């Protein structure tokens, strides 16, 4: 069983401040495959030039921590039934 490395001082606060940027849709902390704590960001969709500039600015602010970037979907996720073709449990005559 492996143990998680201690979270570096200041990474949580840095993540919280970065998450307030208008171009950041969502953020969190994660651990990379090599065991380092990292900030994970989901950026709002924008032109490639804007995304590159935002990434550059954020990377400078987040030194020395690694940052993982994703681009959020244009459409938000919608809640729905896990199995739309099945009848809901308790409401089916076949149960």
Secondary structure, DSSP 8 states (H G I E B T S, - for coil): --------TTHHHHHHHHHTSTTEEEEEEEE-TTS-EEEEEEE----HHHHHHHHHHHHHHHTTSEEEEEE--SS------TTTTS--TTS-TT-
